[in-house]
Amino acid sequence: MLSARSFICRRALTRAYATSLSPNALVLLEHRQGVIDPSSLSAITAAQKLGGSVTGLVIGGPDQVNDVVEKAKK
């Protein structure tokens, strides 16, 4: 009887976890002198296919970050 209850509890937790509404993704955008790395663009594309919101993180100097953000929006 005890093992049947633990199975039912695990099943309920798994089902609730697997039906999350929409995943969110944080993507680190790697760039060199304002040119975005192709693997970062692939990561953005994959994150968009998940269907949730995608947030990009860009680190760099103020003269480079704005250019990278504009390129990533396209």
Rosetta silent file (secondary structure, phi, psi, omega in degrees, C-alpha in Angstrom):
SEQUENCE: MLSARSFICRRALTRAYATSLSPNALVLLEHRQGVIDPSSLSAITAAQKLGGSVTGLVIGGPDQVNDVVEKAKK
SCORE:     score description
SCORE:     0.000 S_00000001
   1 L     0.000  -39.011 -178.689    0.000    0.000    0.000 S_00000001
   2 H   -65.802  -41.130 -179.232    2.819    2.393    0.822 S_00000001
   3 H   -67.312  -32.575  178.222    4.555    1.909   -2.515 S_00000001
   4 H   -66.002  -37.786  179.079    1.330    2.616   -4.408 S_00000001
   5 H   -66.867  -42.808 -179.101    0.950    5.979   -2.682 S_00000001
   6 H   -64.645  -34.885  177.271    4.501    7.061   -3.454 S_00000001
   7 H   -64.957  -43.075  179.744    3.962    6.181   -7.113 S_00000001
   8 H   -64.188  -41.596  179.224    0.787    8.284   -7.258 S_00000001
   9 H   -64.871  -44.496  179.599    2.536   11.273   -5.642 S_00000001
  10 H   -63.302  -39.167 -179.778    5.479   11.106   -8.033 S_00000001
  11 H   -63.758  -41.020  179.654    3.154   10.876  -11.002 S_00000001
  12 H   -65.539  -40.322  179.423    1.254   13.988   -9.925 S_00000001
  13 H   -67.607  -40.245  179.578    4.456   15.998   -9.474 S_00000001
  14 H   -64.639  -42.677 -179.250    5.812   14.928  -12.834 S_00000001
  15 H   -63.899  -42.256 -179.703    2.627   15.848  -14.633 S_00000001
  16 H   -65.191  -37.915 -179.275    2.495   19.315  -13.056 S_00000001
  17 H   -69.936  -40.042 -174.803    6.101   19.992  -13.979 S_00000001
  18 H   -72.557  -14.262 -177.593    5.755   18.817  -17.572 S_00000001
  19 L  -107.597   36.701  177.761    2.827   21.124  -18.300 S_00000001
  20 L   -62.696  146.379 -172.704    4.483   24.458  -17.587 S_00000001
  21 L   -65.057  -60.509  179.056    2.787   27.259  -19.494 S_00000001
  22 L  -150.623  127.823 -179.514    5.697   28.887  -21.291 S_00000001
  23 L   -74.788  150.319  175.015    9.415   28.550  -20.730 S_00000001
  24 L  -111.695  146.370 -177.821   11.597   31.612  -20.406 S_00000001
  25 E  -130.710  141.108  173.313   15.136   31.742  -21.770 S_00000001
  26 E  -115.657  121.730 -176.929   18.166   33.873  -21.006 S_00000001
  27 E  -116.591  126.543  174.693   20.728   33.919  -23.821 S_00000001
  28 E   -84.557  118.875 -178.778   24.238   35.314  -23.449 S_00000001
  29 L   -92.253  107.139  177.840   25.107   37.077  -26.697 S_00000001
  30 L   -83.753  138.989  179.134   28.792   36.681  -27.415 S_00000001
  31 E  -148.619  158.930  174.183   30.307   39.249  -29.743 S_00000001
  32 E  -131.665  114.980  179.260   33.645   40.550  -30.917 S_00000001
  33 L    54.834   38.844  176.342   33.850   44.215  -31.851 S_00000001
  34 L    87.488   -2.089  178.531   30.092   44.341  -32.424 S_00000001
  35 E   -99.351  118.974 -176.708   29.854   41.179  -34.563 S_00000001
  36 E   -75.174  135.704  178.411   27.571   38.596  -32.947 S_00000001
  37 L   -65.875  135.401 -178.586   28.887   35.041  -32.761 S_00000001
  38 H   -57.455  -32.945  179.706   26.828   32.656  -34.958 S_00000001
  39 H   -67.359  -29.575  175.785   26.304   30.240  -32.063 S_00000001
  40 H   -68.733  -39.186  177.059   24.615   33.028  -30.100 S_00000001
  41 H   -65.447  -37.114  176.872   22.225   33.635  -32.983 S_00000001
  42 H   -65.805  -37.522  178.656   21.457   29.907  -33.082 S_00000001
  43 H   -65.451  -38.446  177.323   20.736   29.976  -29.346 S_00000001
  44 H   -64.071  -44.459  179.636   18.281   32.843  -29.830 S_00000001
  45 H   -60.805  -44.192  179.399   16.510   30.953  -32.618 S_00000001
  46 H   -64.926  -40.016  179.408   16.239   27.817  -30.487 S_00000001
  47 H   -65.887  -37.001  178.625   14.928   29.811  -27.518 S_00000001
  48 H   -66.258  -33.231  179.903   12.268   31.467  -29.700 S_00000001
  49 H   -68.420  -21.564  177.495   11.061   28.044  -30.863 S_00000001
  50 H   -68.870  -24.842  174.452   10.321   27.136  -27.234 S_00000001
  51 L    97.301   -8.257  179.600    7.556   29.727  -27.296 S_00000001
  52 L   -93.403 -167.098  177.743    8.315   31.699  -24.140 S_00000001
  53 L   -82.104  146.075 -179.161    9.969   35.046  -23.667 S_00000001
  54 E  -118.893  128.647  177.056   13.624   35.395  -24.649 S_00000001
  55 E  -117.782  130.906  178.559   15.989   37.764  -22.887 S_00000001
  56 E  -105.285  140.130  178.377   19.437   38.500  -24.291 S_00000001
  57 E  -114.031  121.126 -179.721   22.396   39.547  -22.164 S_00000001
  58 L  -119.784  128.981  178.146   25.095   41.627  -23.842 S_00000001
  59 L  -118.855  132.121  179.057   28.278   42.652  -22.037 S_00000001
  60 L   167.495 -173.774  179.064   30.655   45.197  -23.488 S_00000001
  61 L   -73.597  159.159 -177.223   31.486   48.838  -23.853 S_00000001
  62 H   -61.626  -27.112  179.402   28.742   51.412  -24.459 S_00000001
  63 H   -76.729  -22.286 -178.897   29.833   51.905  -28.058 S_00000001
  64 H   -96.493  -35.856 -172.904   29.483   48.181  -28.841 S_00000001
  65 H   -61.554  -44.429 -178.534   26.432   47.148  -26.825 S_00000001
  66 H   -60.744  -41.355  178.497   23.930   49.329  -28.686 S_00000001
  67 H   -64.507  -42.552 -179.300   25.039   47.956  -32.069 S_00000001
  68 H   -65.184  -41.025  179.501   24.837   44.360  -30.843 S_00000001
  69 H   -63.136  -44.095  179.525   21.365   44.876  -29.378 S_00000001
  70 H   -63.340  -40.458  178.133   20.065   46.348  -32.635 S_00000001
  71 H   -66.569  -36.973 -178.686   21.524   43.439  -34.638 S_00000001
  72 H   -70.504  -28.489  179.155   20.045   40.895  -32.227 S_00000001
  73 H   -66.652  -25.936 -178.238   16.560   42.387  -32.554 S_00000001
  74 L   -76.952    0.000    0.000   16.536   41.540  -36.266 S_00000001
